[in-house]
Amino acid sequence: MAKLLRKRFPFLPPDGQVDHLVVGAGVVGLAIAERLVKAFPDRTTFVVERHGQVGQETSSRNSEVIHSGIYYPPESLKTALCIRGRDLMYKRCRQDGIGYRQTGKLILATNDQQVPYLRKLYERSEGLREAGIGDVPLEWLTGDQVRKLEPDVGDQVVGALLSPKTGIVSSHELMEHMEKNIIDSETGEMVLGTQVVRIDRAEPSGGGKRGDGSEDGWVVQTFTDDGSGGSGERAAVLAKTVINSAGLGAHHLVNQILPETEQIRLHFAKGSYFSYRGPGVSNVQRLLYPCPEENVSLSGLGTHLTLNLKNEIRFGPDVEWLDPERTEDGEDVPSFWEKKLAVSDERMQLAIDEVKKFLPNVDPSGFVPDYSGIRPKMSARGETSVDFSVTHPRPGFISLQGIESPGLTSSLSIAEYVERLVRKEVWGLGRGTGRTVSEAGRLDAWA
């Protein structure tokens, strides 16, 4: 795809300069840009987003859950950033009046064979606290204790863990607040409806050598569709720092600057959601999660019950791996998944069967297909799940790949992490090192 774009969009000299250029205005990209305009008030920060509004991909197609940090290996970025992000999220919502509710969550075992899995989660939470990594409280409940809290839960449930720090948030309110803060700042700018199509390394200035910190940065070319079938508008800017937060398209962006031996491939899992109105859930107060069936790969957390701030009930997401359309170079076609967002009746029946394992009195006629979302994954179907990937593959180019769940929960802590990275590696003594900061290594210790 990088080769095709470079043929279609010849090099264009820059006609302006920006200190930080964030690509992608999902919740993570917005959080990073907001953090940068506050941390560096004398440096300019632009956000480029291909859609006409912020958060149109993964950020607006998820469960809107504030996760507590239960499931991930103790040494992983996901654990550290989820726990820190959870605390930052609750604080942010309280301070800025963003809609949220600390509902709590029950992780349900529907047979005795699943109890050891719950025990493993409980032991992990104890270990996190003892190691000083973070507080992820869990409480053991018997099946009868579960039904006292949630009378709609069926007799199949033999036990559960209560996670009191789990909650829900209005992701749209959160992103709107971040966008406003960026726009209202003196040095921040939102550029919507504009796609990054080409990135070239700028030549060193002042006689410096590449790698010694004297680089001018990156020439970033953008394309804005005029909406009428015309040729559109091309522009180029010299970005001293590029932060790739392009989500489902992050690999296309970073692969433009990497040799073939370092190219990244993402994998894609679709998750469908179903709204529900009917019997069997009238008493539900908390989020209800079944034990994942595939505990090793942790490709998803099971078809669970979530609430929104209006107390409307949704079930999902399931896991449906997608086979991308490929180009002649073997890369997946950008945005191929847009044609696959419809929720099928077949997936709904599978969801109903799963839900009835813990809520036996739901009525199948009350389920309605709602929406679906796509998760960018660093691991393929059947492989062990992979941690968040935050890399600094070239000087002044910071790239985030595979930012799936708990990405929403972690968004503020990811922004904090990237800001420290920019301060140290780009503007500080480490500028020009181009070192890798975090590998997306496979982690065998998933719950």
ABEGO torsion letter per residue (X at the ends): XAAAAAAABBBBBBABBBABBBBEABAAAAAAAAAAAAABAABBBBBBBABABBGABAAABBAGBBBAGAABBAABAAAAAAAAAAAAAAAAAAAAGBBBBBAEBBBBBABAAAAAAAAAAAAAAAAAAAAGAEBBBBBBBBAAAAAAABAABBAABAEBBBBAABBBBBAAAAAAAAAAAAAABAABBBBBGBBBABBBBBBBBGGBBBGAGABAEBBBBBBBBAGAGBAEBBBBBBBABBBBAAEAAAAAAAAAABBAAABBBBBBBBBBBBBBBEBGAAABABBBBBBBABAAAGABAEBBBBBBAAGBBBBOBBBBBBBBBBBAAGBBBBGAAAAAABBBAAAAAAAAAAAAAABAABBAAABBBBBBBBBBBABBBGBBBBBBBBBBABBGBBBBBGBBOBAAAAAAAAAAAAAAAAAAAAABAABGAGBBABBBBBBAABX
